């Protein structure tokens, strides 16, 4: 499946990269990896070792921790984009 040159977070994908989550939260990728390792943020690992986070899990994480997100990160009334 071709992605027409867009990054994952720019597509209408159900999944986010650790980099996209880090940018949304204003933290480093290492911080996001620590959240995953400590069980604070749900994620799954791809065969080559990269992590992906479901948008719904990220939205839940933000709500649980009272973390704000820029309005442009939301689509359809609350799912993280």
DACORDA-V125696 format. One record per run of one state. SS is the DSSP state (2 for helix, 1 for strand, 0 for the rest). FROM is the first residue (numbers start at 1). TO is the last residue. If there is no record, write none. Layout:
ss=<SS;SS>
from=<FROM;FROM>
to=<TO;TO>
This chain:
ss=<0;2;0;1;2;0;2;0;1;0;1;2;0;2;1;0;1;0>
from=<1;8;11;15;18;26;29;38;44;46;51;55;65;71;74;76;79;81>
to=<7;10;14;17;25;28;37;43;45;50;54;64;70;73;75;78;80;81>
